[in-house]
Amino acid sequence: MRSERPFISMCGSVGEFQVSKSDQIGHYGFRHFGFTPANDGACKNLEIWMLEVERRLSLSTGADEVWDLVGDFGDLGWHPAAKATDLEDRDGVVHRAITLPDDSVLVERLEEMDDSGKSYSYSIVEGPLPVTGYRSTLVVAPVDGGCEILWRSDFEAAGVDDEVAKDVVAGIYEAGFSALSEKFGG
């Protein structure tokens, strides 16, 4: 079963659109595209399909303690794929430049930060990953006896098959979760 879903449906006059979300954690970026309604005013729909990767990790550690580590957008020291993380201000918007093990650099833009809700969303601006339109959300939620971390993203494959792109993103999430499990005792 494919984990793709419609991204945007447009109907009515130019500029009217609605975004369907499957839940409150999902966040979506937008594409630039043209739209011309039928002359008779009939509805036209445009759907752009995005790939989705989602991973969850349950820990016996409290959400506050885990958020103290993973909630710092400028410090990915907990993730084995991050050799270094540098925060940058680009026209008033927070970005992080992540140096990867092969010395390539992945630049991500902070889209939303909710410390009280223990979540943040970010998008990839540039880097070596085979994705485009990537937007991700990381959430730490308290549960009985610990917390659950949700890490999910929507994106399109760039230059590779869909499954390859999904495997790359899933591998990043799984490596991070493995490190967190070792630190906190999954």
Backbone as a chain_set.jsonl record, in Angstrom:
{"seq": "MRSERPFISMCGSVGEFQVSKSDQIGHYGFRHFGFTPANDGACKNLEIWMLEVERRLSLSTGADEVWDLVGDFGDLGWHPAAKATDLEDRDGVVHRAITLPDDSVLVERLEEMDDSGKSYSYSIVEGPLPVTGYRSTLVVAPVDGGCEILWRSDFEAAGVDDEVAKDVVAGIYEAGFSALSEKFGG", "coords": {"N": [[0.839, -1.183, 0.0], [0.585, 2.195, -0.863], [1.994, 5.154, 0.606], [1.215, 7.609, -0.215], [-0.569, 10.7, -0.677], [-3.217, 13.0, -1.61], [-2.119, 16.283, -2.197], [-2.809, 19.054, -2.743], [-5.977, 20.365, -3.449], [-7.741, 22.199, -5.794], [-10.419, 24.395, -6.399], [-12.907, 26.254, -8.049], [-12.622, 29.807, -8.37], [-9.623, 31.492, -9.563], [-6.977, 31.21, -7.323], [-8.383, 30.267, -5.145], [-8.2, 27.711, -2.827], [-7.918, 24.6, -1.108], [-6.417, 22.87, 1.567], [-5.98, 19.62, 2.436], [-5.655, 17.987, 5.455], [-4.435, 15.139, 7.127], [-4.175, 14.844, 9.801], [-3.586, 16.711, 12.859], [-0.902, 17.045, 13.172], [0.382, 17.01, 10.759], [1.982, 19.053, 8.327], [2.156, 21.149, 5.492], [3.944, 22.176, 2.597], [3.86, 24.585, -0.105], [3.43, 24.61, -3.674], [4.309, 26.488, -6.588], [2.106, 27.137, -9.134], [0.088, 27.213, -12.106], [-3.394, 27.938, -12.642], [-6.411, 27.522, -14.259], [-9.759, 28.09, -14.298], [-12.633, 26.366, -15.681], [-14.412, 27.836, -18.427], [-17.14, 27.819, -18.076], [-17.451, 28.002, -15.397], [-17.273, 25.67, -14.057], [-16.0, 23.314, -11.699], [-12.558, 22.697, -11.243], [-10.036, 20.451, -10.425], [-6.841, 20.193, -8.988], [-4.378, 18.008, -8.226], [-1.566, 17.303, -6.342], [0.693, 14.876, -5.67], [2.263, 13.735, -2.752], [5.006, 12.108, -1.176], [5.206, 10.244, 1.855], [6.811, 9.847, 4.977], [6.842, 8.336, 8.09], [7.729, 7.901, 11.421], [7.666, 6.447, 14.67], [8.585, 6.537, 18.096], [8.658, 5.038, 21.211], [9.482, 5.904, 24.497], [10.678, 5.34, 27.828], [11.292, 7.523, 29.244], [10.548, 10.784, 30.508], [8.616, 13.282, 28.731], [9.481, 15.965, 28.94], [12.24, 15.797, 29.546], [13.224, 14.479, 27.257], [12.454, 16.32, 25.277], [14.055, 18.46, 26.026], [16.453, 17.676, 24.946], [16.007, 16.981, 22.133], [14.515, 19.111, 21.237], [15.96, 21.402, 20.734], [16.518, 23.24, 18.111], [18.882, 24.112, 17.026], [20.854, 22.324, 17.731], [21.9, 19.333, 16.884], [23.354, 17.349, 18.064], [22.673, 14.926, 19.188], [22.048, 13.256, 17.095], [23.411, 10.767, 15.021], [24.109, 11.323, 12.362], [24.829, 13.943, 12.207], [27.569, 15.836, 12.111], [28.166, 18.409, 12.831], [26.284, 21.291, 13.791], [25.147, 24.379, 12.773], [23.599, 27.387, 13.59], [21.89, 29.804, 11.635], [20.907, 33.085, 10.683], [18.762, 34.063, 8.274], [17.642, 36.652, 6.69], [15.948, 37.188, 8.883], [14.871, 34.714, 9.427], [15.187, 31.603, 10.974], [17.696, 29.273, 10.289], [19.303, 26.087, 10.008], [22.506, 24.776, 9.484], [23.638, 21.74, 8.701], [26.36, 19.745, 9.067], [27.243, 16.864, 7.467], [28.359, 13.379, 7.779], [29.957, 12.937, 5.46], [30.962, 15.398, 4.964], [29.31, 17.002, 3.431], [26.724, 19.523, 3.285], [23.634, 20.115, 4.77], [20.935, 22.239, 4.618], [18.432, 23.543, 6.611], [15.27, 25.085, 7.189], [13.65, 26.612, 9.881], [10.293, 26.29, 10.361], [8.081, 26.314, 12.104], [7.864, 26.619, 15.635], [7.019, 25.194, 18.656], [7.376, 25.282, 21.755], [5.894, 24.785, 24.127], [4.073, 22.899, 23.234], [5.833, 21.005, 22.528], [6.956, 20.598, 19.877], [8.275, 20.984, 16.566], [8.481, 22.271, 13.217], [10.07, 21.939, 10.085], [11.771, 22.74, 6.996], [13.584, 21.541, 4.13], [16.08, 23.409, 2.649], [18.372, 23.324, 1.073], [20.698, 20.815, -0.055], [22.15, 17.459, 0.023], [20.21, 15.428, -0.071], [17.914, 13.235, -1.777], [15.415, 14.629, -2.351], [12.629, 16.868, -2.783], [10.699, 19.75, -1.924], [10.449, 19.094, 0.732], [9.058, 18.815, 3.905], [8.94, 18.667, 7.376], [7.928, 17.403, 10.587], [8.577, 17.239, 14.019], [7.597, 15.767, 16.98], [7.221, 15.548, 20.47], [5.444, 13.735, 22.662], [3.788, 13.422, 25.775], [3.16, 10.315, 27.357], [1.596, 7.694, 29.272], [3.915, 6.648, 31.598], [6.134, 7.609, 30.211], [7.189, 8.863, 27.08], [6.215, 9.575, 23.657], [7.727, 9.85, 20.534], [7.121, 11.446, 17.544], [8.042, 11.56, 14.223], [7.762, 12.916, 11.181], [7.324, 13.357, 7.63], [6.642, 15.036, 4.517], [7.173, 14.933, 1.042], [8.672, 15.132, -2.258], [10.226, 12.826, -4.479], [13.497, 13.314, -5.807], [15.241, 12.896, -8.568], [15.546, 10.192, -8.099], [13.977, 6.951, -7.645], [10.732, 6.776, -6.066], [10.647, 4.991, -3.852], [13.338, 4.799, -3.131], [13.91, 7.409, -2.275], [12.166, 7.533, -0.084], [13.291, 5.521, 1.512], [15.795, 6.657, 2.131], [15.075, 8.899, 3.712], [13.654, 7.585, 5.769], [15.754, 6.081, 6.833], [17.326, 8.071, 7.997], [15.622, 8.973, 10.054], [15.368, 6.601, 11.523], [18.026, 6.124, 12.341], [18.412, 8.304, 14.045], [16.438, 7.735, 15.984], [17.419, 5.324, 16.961], [19.762, 6.19, 18.245], [18.588, 7.79, 20.231], [17.16, 5.862, 21.643], [19.276, 4.369, 22.688], [20.432, 6.306, 24.356], [18.34, 7.002, 26.158], [17.259, 4.612, 26.873], [15.199, 2.897, 25.432]], "CA": [[0.0, 0.0, 0.0], [1.396, 3.401, -0.972], [1.718, 6.135, 1.647], [1.036, 8.905, -0.846], [-1.893, 11.257, -0.506], [-3.325, 14.247, -2.348], [-1.458, 17.411, -1.553], [-3.631, 20.258, -2.855], [-7.103, 20.355, -4.371], [-8.212, 23.555, -6.086], [-11.745, 24.413, -6.973], [-13.498, 27.584, -8.077], [-11.874, 30.851, -9.069], [-8.178, 31.503, -9.386], [-6.513, 31.582, -5.992], [-9.086, 29.559, -4.08], [-7.706, 26.356, -2.677], [-8.009, 24.05, 0.229], [-5.412, 21.864, 1.853], [-6.532, 18.575, 3.295], [-4.685, 17.412, 6.392], [-4.929, 13.893, 7.697], [-4.206, 15.014, 11.247], [-3.127, 18.035, 13.262], [0.554, 17.105, 13.192], [0.877, 17.198, 9.406], [2.133, 20.397, 7.781], [2.46, 21.012, 4.084], [4.457, 23.33, 1.869], [3.079, 24.87, -1.294], [4.098, 24.717, -4.955], [3.814, 27.528, -7.48], [1.538, 26.525, -10.317], [-0.99, 27.975, -12.715], [-4.695, 27.31, -12.572], [-7.428, 28.236, -15.032], [-11.048, 27.394, -14.174], [-13.394, 26.224, -16.918], [-15.172, 29.04, -18.769], [-18.51, 27.72, -17.577], [-17.433, 28.084, -13.937], [-17.208, 24.336, -13.467], [-14.884, 23.107, -10.773], [-11.397, 21.923, -11.687], [-9.192, 20.046, -9.306], [-5.434, 19.91, -9.228], [-3.83, 17.253, -7.108], [-0.137, 17.031, -6.374], [0.882, 13.781, -4.72], [3.49, 13.786, -1.968], [5.395, 10.908, -0.448], [5.19, 10.459, 3.298], [7.519, 8.93, 5.866], [6.493, 8.598, 9.489], [8.259, 6.952, 12.388], [7.335, 6.726, 16.067], [9.439, 5.882, 19.082], [8.201, 5.14, 22.602], [10.561, 5.881, 25.482], [10.213, 5.354, 29.216], [11.753, 8.808, 29.789], [9.531, 11.82, 30.416], [8.625, 14.141, 27.544], [10.279, 17.176, 29.184], [13.664, 15.466, 29.435], [13.522, 14.18, 25.856], [12.337, 17.577, 24.541], [15.244, 19.264, 26.32], [17.514, 17.26, 24.03], [15.672, 17.037, 20.703], [13.786, 20.333, 20.925], [16.868, 22.498, 20.386], [16.67, 23.197, 16.653], [20.259, 24.431, 16.666], [21.809, 21.34, 18.234], [21.578, 17.952, 16.523], [24.415, 16.505, 18.594], [22.126, 13.609, 19.528], [21.842, 12.457, 15.885], [24.707, 10.309, 14.513], [24.413, 11.843, 11.021], [25.194, 15.36, 12.295], [28.901, 16.113, 12.657], [28.088, 19.746, 13.425], [25.086, 22.05, 13.451], [25.342, 25.815, 12.956], [22.409, 28.2, 13.351], [22.086, 30.978, 10.805], [19.752, 33.949, 10.476], [18.668, 34.492, 6.876], [16.529, 37.598, 6.574], [15.051, 37.06, 10.017], [14.347, 33.352, 9.528], [16.192, 30.697, 11.526], [18.131, 28.127, 9.487], [20.435, 25.337, 10.554], [23.376, 24.124, 8.511], [24.066, 20.482, 9.309], [27.464, 19.088, 8.371], [27.023, 15.42, 7.488], [29.613, 12.625, 7.875], [30.787, 13.069, 4.258], [31.256, 16.842, 4.913], [28.304, 17.778, 2.706], [25.943, 20.354, 4.201], [22.186, 20.136, 4.614], [20.412, 23.46, 5.219], [17.011, 23.436, 6.919], [14.643, 26.306, 7.684], [12.639, 26.412, 10.912], [8.997, 26.802, 9.911], [7.261, 26.543, 13.295], [8.399, 26.093, 16.89], [6.033, 25.227, 19.734], [8.019, 24.675, 22.932], [4.904, 24.265, 25.074], [3.517, 21.695, 22.627], [6.97, 20.117, 22.255], [7.026, 20.243, 18.464], [8.728, 21.966, 15.58], [8.42, 21.885, 11.813], [11.164, 22.516, 9.313], [11.84, 22.342, 5.594], [14.933, 21.501, 3.568], [16.346, 24.49, 1.711], [19.371, 22.812, 0.131], [21.483, 19.718, 0.485], [22.382, 16.303, -0.827], [19.159, 14.407, -0.031], [17.193, 13.121, -3.052], [14.032, 15.049, -2.126], [12.274, 18.263, -3.012], [9.454, 20.071, -1.245], [10.475, 18.373, 2.001], [8.618, 19.497, 5.125], [8.926, 17.654, 8.426], [7.529, 17.793, 11.933], [9.033, 16.391, 15.116], [6.732, 15.999, 18.136], [7.428, 14.709, 21.65], [4.179, 13.753, 23.388], [3.785, 12.613, 26.991], [2.258, 9.169, 27.465], [1.782, 7.042, 30.568], [5.195, 5.989, 31.78], [7.212, 8.121, 29.36], [6.796, 9.741, 25.973], [6.29, 9.055, 22.308], [8.235, 10.818, 19.572], [6.64, 11.286, 16.178], [8.847, 12.291, 13.242], [7.13, 12.635, 9.902], [7.612, 14.32, 6.568], [6.038, 14.944, 3.201], [8.16, 15.401, 0.068], [8.706, 14.463, -3.549], [11.534, 12.277, -4.826], [14.247, 14.142, -6.752], [16.32, 12.188, -9.257], [15.566, 8.771, -7.731], [12.643, 6.368, -7.495], [10.045, 7.129, -4.83], [11.031, 4.11, -2.744], [14.696, 5.154, -2.72], [13.81, 8.638, -1.484], [11.541, 7.195, 1.197], [14.262, 4.757, 2.294], [16.813, 7.591, 2.637], [14.477, 9.67, 4.815], [13.384, 6.649, 6.861], [17.039, 5.736, 7.44], [17.729, 9.193, 8.859], [14.775, 8.932, 11.246], [15.686, 5.399, 12.299], [19.331, 6.326, 12.984], [18.178, 9.212, 15.169], [15.691, 7.028, 17.024], [18.323, 4.344, 17.565], [20.613, 6.927, 19.18], [17.758, 8.196, 21.379], [16.881, 4.643, 22.414], [20.485, 4.059, 23.444], [20.629, 7.319, 25.394], [17.276, 7.009, 27.155], [16.798, 3.254, 27.2], [13.898, 2.707, 24.787]], "C": [[0.881, 1.243, 0.0], [1.007, 4.391, 0.113], [1.596, 7.537, 1.059], [-0.378, 9.395, -0.567], [-1.988, 12.568, -1.273], [-2.792, 15.408, -1.526], [-2.334, 18.648, -1.578], [-4.785, 19.975, -3.809], [-7.557, 21.785, -4.551], [-9.572, 23.466, -6.737], [-12.247, 25.848, -6.969], [-12.616, 28.564, -8.807], [-10.39, 30.785, -8.752], [-7.844, 31.936, -7.961], [-7.262, 30.912, -4.864], [-8.538, 28.14, -4.01], [-7.98, 25.881, -1.268], [-6.939, 22.988, 0.368], [-6.049, 20.863, 2.794], [-5.424, 18.018, 4.171], [-5.279, 16.151, 6.994], [-4.955, 13.951, 9.22], [-3.6, 16.364, 11.594], [-1.615, 18.153, 13.275], [1.099, 17.407, 11.802], [0.916, 18.663, 8.994], [2.598, 20.251, 6.344], [3.016, 22.303, 3.518], [3.614, 23.536, 0.623], [3.965, 24.954, -2.522], [3.524, 25.909, -5.698], [3.313, 26.835, -8.735], [0.448, 27.426, -10.856], [-2.292, 27.209, -12.646], [-5.678, 28.152, -13.356], [-8.743, 27.48, -14.9], [-11.733, 27.303, -15.538], [-14.209, 27.49, -17.158], [-16.594, 29.011, -18.22], [-18.586, 27.758, -16.052], [-17.375, 26.732, -13.263], [-15.937, 24.197, -12.625], [-13.79, 22.295, -11.44], [-10.579, 21.595, -10.45], [-7.778, 19.801, -9.784], [-4.939, 19.165, -8.008], [-2.357, 17.02, -7.344], [0.104, 15.985, -5.289], [2.241, 13.897, -4.052], [3.742, 12.411, -1.368], [5.388, 11.244, 1.031], [6.04, 9.401, 3.991], [7.151, 9.329, 7.281], [7.082, 7.497, 10.35], [7.871, 7.414, 13.784], [8.281, 5.938, 16.962], [8.842, 6.12, 20.46], [9.404, 5.006, 23.519], [9.963, 5.896, 26.88], [10.658, 6.625, 29.945], [10.65, 9.848, 29.585], [9.718, 12.736, 29.209], [9.482, 15.383, 27.743], [11.764, 16.907, 28.999], [14.062, 15.187, 27.978], [13.464, 15.469, 25.026], [13.537, 18.484, 24.801], [16.394, 18.923, 25.379], [17.143, 17.51, 22.568], [15.002, 18.34, 20.29], [14.651, 21.529, 20.605], [17.177, 22.402, 18.902], [18.116, 23.417, 16.216], [21.288, 23.42, 17.124], [21.325, 19.928, 17.914], [22.663, 16.99, 17.0], [23.965, 15.105, 18.96], [21.995, 12.696, 18.308], [23.186, 12.052, 15.277], [25.071, 10.841, 13.128], [24.85, 13.305, 11.042], [26.571, 15.501, 12.942], [28.91, 17.457, 13.372], [26.781, 20.393, 12.968], [25.351, 23.515, 13.755], [24.044, 26.536, 12.653], [22.778, 29.423, 12.54], [20.789, 31.777, 10.779], [19.794, 34.416, 9.032], [17.419, 35.351, 6.745], [15.486, 37.4, 7.665], [14.438, 35.688, 10.207], [15.48, 32.43, 9.983], [16.428, 29.525, 10.575], [19.206, 27.379, 10.268], [21.175, 24.691, 9.402], [23.967, 22.907, 9.207], [25.189, 19.899, 8.46], [27.299, 17.587, 8.571], [28.362, 14.678, 7.514], [30.527, 12.733, 6.658], [31.189, 14.519, 3.991], [30.341, 17.63, 3.988], [27.457, 18.52, 3.743], [24.476, 20.34, 3.79], [21.682, 21.38, 5.324], [18.9, 23.315, 5.377], [16.512, 24.743, 7.516], [13.596, 25.942, 8.74], [11.348, 27.069, 10.461], [8.103, 27.163, 11.09], [7.962, 25.937, 14.496], [7.324, 26.268, 17.948], [6.641, 24.519, 20.942], [6.999, 24.083, 23.9], [4.25, 22.99, 24.542], [4.567, 20.665, 22.256], [6.986, 19.64, 20.797], [7.68, 21.361, 17.667], [8.623, 21.37, 14.186], [9.526, 22.611, 11.076], [11.079, 22.033, 7.875], [13.302, 22.329, 5.155], [15.044, 22.592, 2.519], [17.335, 24.037, 0.642], [20.128, 21.671, 0.784], [21.495, 18.518, -0.432], [21.258, 15.265, -0.852], [18.36, 14.401, -1.337], [15.702, 13.447, -2.91], [13.866, 16.507, -2.526], [10.939, 18.51, -2.316], [9.328, 19.419, 0.117], [10.021, 19.276, 3.142], [8.413, 18.426, 6.185], [8.484, 18.257, 9.745], [8.045, 16.749, 12.909], [8.214, 16.766, 16.339], [7.129, 15.037, 19.244], [6.158, 14.838, 22.499], [4.272, 12.899, 24.65], [2.772, 11.475, 26.881], [2.509, 8.54, 28.827], [3.119, 6.327, 30.613], [6.316, 6.492, 30.895], [6.723, 9.085, 28.299], [6.832, 8.974, 24.664], [6.79, 10.18, 21.416], [7.656, 10.446, 18.212], [7.515, 12.147, 15.29], [8.275, 11.931, 11.887], [7.458, 13.719, 8.898], [6.793, 14.004, 5.333], [7.036, 15.541, 2.22], [7.921, 14.718, -1.267], [10.119, 13.928, -3.762], [12.178, 13.186, -5.873], [15.401, 13.328, -7.329], [16.449, 10.723, -8.921], [14.125, 8.265, -7.696], [12.057, 6.754, -6.142], [10.524, 6.302, -3.639], [12.441, 4.42, -2.244], [14.663, 6.402, -1.852], [13.214, 8.352, -0.113], [12.51, 6.426, 2.098], [15.343, 5.661, 2.888], [16.273, 8.346, 3.839], [14.21, 8.761, 6.012], [14.676, 6.258, 7.575], [17.549, 6.825, 8.372], [16.938, 9.161, 10.154], [15.162, 7.749, 12.137], [17.039, 5.511, 12.985], [19.197, 7.246, 14.19], [17.46, 8.52, 16.312], [16.546, 5.968, 17.707], [19.227, 5.016, 18.598], [19.831, 7.36, 20.418], [17.419, 7.006, 22.254], [18.084, 4.242, 23.26], [20.674, 5.039, 24.599], [19.611, 7.181, 26.528], [16.771, 5.627, 27.539], [15.386, 3.022, 26.751], [12.98, 1.858, 25.572]], "O": [[1.826, 1.331, 0.784], [-0.158, 4.47, 0.501], [1.841, 8.53, 1.744], [-1.271, 8.606, -0.26], [-0.965, 13.19, -1.561], [-3.0, 15.487, -0.315], [-2.582, 19.241, -0.528], [-4.574, 19.399, -4.876], [-7.739, 22.509, -3.573], [-9.838, 22.565, -7.532], [-12.039, 26.579, -6.0], [-11.932, 28.196, -9.763], [-9.961, 30.119, -7.81], [-8.381, 32.926, -7.465], [-6.817, 30.978, -3.718], [-8.431, 27.456, -5.028], [-8.238, 26.672, -0.362], [-6.599, 22.297, -0.591], [-6.594, 21.235, 3.833], [-4.371, 17.621, 3.671], [-6.463, 16.098, 7.326], [-5.682, 13.189, 9.857], [-3.147, 17.085, 10.705], [-1.09, 19.262, 13.381], [2.171, 18.0, 11.677], [-0.011, 19.421, 9.281], [3.35, 19.332, 6.018], [2.605, 23.394, 3.913], [2.735, 22.724, 0.334], [5.132, 25.331, -2.419], [2.38, 26.298, -5.465], [4.029, 26.03, -9.33], [-0.058, 28.298, -10.15], [-2.298, 25.979, -12.597], [-5.772, 29.361, -13.144], [-8.838, 26.338, -15.348], [-11.434, 28.086, -16.441], [-14.647, 28.141, -16.209], [-17.179, 30.056, -17.935], [-19.658, 27.568, -15.477], [-17.422, 26.645, -12.036], [-14.944, 24.892, -12.841], [-14.071, 21.313, -12.127], [-10.466, 22.413, -9.536], [-7.56, 19.261, -10.869], [-5.071, 19.646, -6.883], [-1.95, 16.589, -8.423], [-0.243, 16.195, -4.127], [3.251, 14.13, -4.716], [2.812, 11.654, -1.09], [5.546, 12.404, 1.411], [5.997, 8.221, 3.643], [7.149, 10.51, 7.627], [6.95, 6.312, 10.045], [7.762, 8.611, 14.05], [8.712, 4.834, 16.632], [8.554, 7.256, 20.835], [10.238, 4.116, 23.348], [8.863, 6.409, 27.086], [10.415, 6.77, 31.143], [9.909, 9.793, 28.603], [10.835, 12.937, 28.731], [10.15, 15.818, 26.805], [12.468, 17.696, 28.369], [15.124, 15.619, 27.531], [14.321, 15.692, 24.171], [13.985, 19.195, 23.902], [17.212, 19.784, 25.053], [17.883, 18.177, 21.846], [14.931, 18.641, 19.098], [14.128, 22.58, 20.236], [17.996, 21.586, 18.482], [18.523, 22.954, 15.15], [22.484, 23.632, 16.927], [20.447, 19.395, 18.592], [22.865, 15.934, 16.402], [24.785, 14.19, 19.035], [21.844, 11.484, 18.465], [24.028, 12.918, 15.039], [26.244, 10.809, 12.756], [25.206, 13.853, 9.998], [26.729, 15.314, 14.148], [29.578, 17.624, 14.392], [26.251, 20.079, 11.902], [25.738, 23.857, 14.873], [23.447, 26.333, 11.595], [23.843, 30.01, 12.729], [19.701, 31.206, 10.844], [20.741, 35.082, 8.613], [16.297, 34.849, 6.696], [14.284, 37.439, 7.4], [13.572, 35.513, 11.063], [16.587, 32.473, 9.444], [15.487, 28.875, 10.12], [19.923, 27.962, 11.081], [20.577, 24.14, 8.478], [24.705, 23.034, 10.183], [24.997, 19.597, 7.283], [27.225, 17.102, 9.7], [29.403, 15.296, 7.29], [31.746, 12.632, 6.797], [31.699, 14.834, 2.916], [30.571, 18.821, 3.776], [27.475, 18.185, 4.927], [24.133, 20.529, 2.623], [21.964, 21.57, 6.507], [18.185, 23.009, 4.423], [17.231, 25.422, 8.25], [12.758, 25.069, 8.516], [11.316, 28.273, 10.208], [7.442, 28.202, 11.076], [8.578, 24.877, 14.397], [6.783, 27.36, 18.119], [6.449, 23.318, 21.134], [7.215, 22.996, 24.436], [3.911, 22.098, 25.32], [4.25, 19.593, 21.739], [7.024, 18.44, 20.522], [7.637, 22.529, 18.052], [8.668, 20.154, 13.995], [9.873, 23.746, 11.401], [10.406, 21.047, 7.573], [14.145, 23.014, 5.734], [14.212, 22.692, 1.617], [17.163, 24.327, -0.541], [20.195, 21.568, 2.009], [20.927, 18.547, -1.523], [21.357, 14.296, -1.604], [18.153, 15.456, -1.937], [14.842, 12.656, -3.295], [14.83, 17.269, -2.597], [10.143, 17.587, -2.142], [8.218, 19.211, 0.606], [10.546, 20.375, 3.317], [7.787, 17.398, 5.925], [8.641, 19.454, 9.989], [7.963, 15.545, 12.665], [8.137, 17.94, 16.703], [7.349, 13.852, 18.995], [5.84, 15.92, 22.993], [4.777, 11.777, 24.604], [1.666, 11.659, 26.373], [3.523, 8.821, 29.466], [3.415, 5.493, 29.756], [7.367, 5.855, 30.83], [5.949, 10.002, 28.576], [7.395, 7.883, 24.571], [6.338, 11.32, 21.525], [7.697, 9.29, 17.792], [7.713, 13.33, 15.567], [8.301, 10.767, 11.488], [7.82, 14.84, 9.256], [6.322, 12.885, 5.129], [7.678, 16.545, 2.526], [7.071, 13.835, -1.385], [11.091, 14.51, -3.28], [11.49, 13.755, -6.72], [16.409, 13.099, -6.66], [17.369, 10.062, -9.403], [13.177, 9.051, -7.716], [12.791, 7.024, -5.191], [10.774, 6.836, -2.558], [12.704, 4.313, -1.046], [15.314, 6.45, -0.808], [13.693, 8.864, 0.899], [12.548, 6.652, 3.308], [15.762, 5.454, 4.027], [16.936, 8.426, 4.874], [14.509, 9.13, 7.147], [14.686, 6.119, 8.799], [18.137, 6.534, 9.413], [17.509, 9.305, 11.235], [15.269, 7.888, 13.355], [17.191, 5.037, 14.11], [19.798, 6.997, 15.236], [17.825, 8.692, 17.475], [16.407, 5.742, 18.909], [19.435, 4.486, 19.689], [20.352, 7.303, 21.532], [17.393, 7.124, 23.479], [17.932, 3.826, 24.409], [21.039, 4.634, 25.702], [19.968, 7.234, 27.705], [15.941, 5.495, 28.438], [14.469, 2.954, 27.57], [11.85, 1.614, 25.147]]}, "num_chains": 1, "name": "protein.A"}
